[in-house]
Amino acid sequence: MIKIYEETLLYDFYGELLTDRQKTVYEEVVLHDLSLGEAAEEFGISRQGVHDMIKRSTKALKDYEDKLHLVSKFLDLKDKVHQIEHLTDHPKVKQLAEEILEEL
């Protein structure tokens, strides 16, 4: 899986389990591509502090996935719905598959 896609999915599923400070810093650096120096200046901490916070937050998100497997289940379900959509010619089944994929 592409790293930014993986990080985004992990954050989407488990981001609310991080502290408010971790969420804010993680969003700015990982999701909004703020540099470590820019984040350090914005949040009043060192570049090393930002780096460590991102590293700890990423580890926490991966640990949640290792225990709960929500992202892998989501991706598996999405793949199965795509397969259903491609294996049928029935318009109603295709429509339902598309609706499910939109909701995911």
Buried (B, 14 or more C-beta within 10 A) or exposed (E): EEEEEBBBBBBBBBBEEBEEEBBBBBBBBBBEEBEBEBBBEBBEBEBEBBBEBBEEBBEBBBEBBEEEEBBEEBEEEEEEBEEBBEEEEEEEEBEBBEEBBEEE
